[in-house]
């Protein structure tokens, strides 16, 4: 088996239904009194036994929608008792702030959003600290998702919003440093949602942002970077393989969100111009290429499964999709390790691109075979 591989399961995957244009009560078992401690126990009982032995599991959650000061002790106990770790925590600012969050031009909203961020840090270093991985290099990520800081009107105010964002995030980083400086802090770029336009829409935007706040506010870039979110790049037709190269080249891949909008496997619909579908990991050539790149770079941090069960899934099918997502990535990793990389590079150097395609296609076939073996 491969060396230890860290996968994290997201609390928000386990919901009773999305509602809106699809049923909101497909999985009533995951509503009502089904809280985060119960979700953690479910992962330990229903998912962990189906995962290869080389995989360590963690949990991701939002403050204060899924973990807060009231249930944090129970959440931490559940993690420790079930031998799982806190892999990622994120301020759920999008639940509260619709006018920019920490970037807001409304000073009252901005202040409240900043306080939500510092309380998230407090909780991670407080009641949840005992659930951190003992390896310091695998400490949790604090991910800043930009669902709040966006806009829908083109004005000169966007410049001030961006400046507010820099100042607020610099302040959050300095606050975290005073607490211990052990968290890995990353942006999750997204082109849209929950606003038509966002301040950090792409990976390149995030990389530049960290360099700017280092220059302006003296915030070091160590342990700062990007939550690599496959689907958000796919949504606007960008190349998440090239994104990977940029993130690794800048040593700024602090976390990963493995998912897919679906368009690149020829089976599941989605992709550029579509809404955020969040399928699980797919077995495909792009994922094998990314797996090979992170192996070469020695990336060994958390790989989260930011995915949604389908609107028509029952509980059993929803659990199965999470298992499939973990196994699919492990299959892609194995195929990447066994790929004749030297032979591939030789073919590319000789412009034998058809041969290179054949090698990648063979790797996809192998990955599907590895998935089938593990899934049994």
Helices and strands as residue ranges (DSSP letters): E 5-10, G 11-13, G 28-30, H 36-42, I 43-47, G 48-50, E 55-63, H 72-81, E 85-91, G 93-95, G 101-103, H 107-125, G 129-131, G 136-138, E 141-145, E 150-151, H 157-179, E 184-188, E 197-198, H 203-217, E 224-229, H 230-235, H 240-249, E 253-257, H 285-297, E 303-305, H 315-338, H 341-349, H 353-375
